[in-house]
Amino acid sequence: AFRNVLFPLGDLLKKTSDYDVSDDDVTKSHNKSVRDIANEAGLPTARKRESMGICFIGKRNFQSFISQYLPLMPQPGNFVDVDTGEVVGQHEGASHFTIGQGAKISGASRKWFIVGRADGESNNEGTVLVCGDTHHPALYSSELYIQADEFNWVGGILPPPIG
């Protein structure tokens, strides 16, 4: 579905109301937003609220949906606070979560966020590390490993190595 989409969308804003268009820092290209263009084109999604979830599966249970595509049955395990090592809840399978996602922990008195799996554990093993803040250092990374030959370089040539 995304093979014909080019990112980023140049200087376009998601919606005009994100910024004051009279501000000197905003160029003329910001006078129209992606939402404005979608609205002018009569697209039904132009006025839909923003979604941070996996919206293409519709109104289905995510865990049930994703389990259909996993090679092994997910194994239940514990949510563990990355700072204290304390077990703060249980889950039905580590493969149901992505880093940064809100962890829905039954009975929790605060909001938790997925940090990752315990060191040495595969996707199917049980311990999922969580933290209690969206700006926790465990949610950030100083490294990124990619296979450059698996990207479609829109500019036509591979960029030079960094650093």
Secondary structure, DSSP 8 states (H G I E B T S, - for coil): --TT--SS-TT-BS-GGGS-TTSTTS-GGGGSBHHHHHHHTT-GGGGS----S-GGG-SS-HHHHHHTT-SS----EEEEETTT--EEEEES-GGG--TT-EE--TT-SS-EEEEEE-TT--TTSS-EEEES-TT-GGG--S-----GGGS--TTSS------
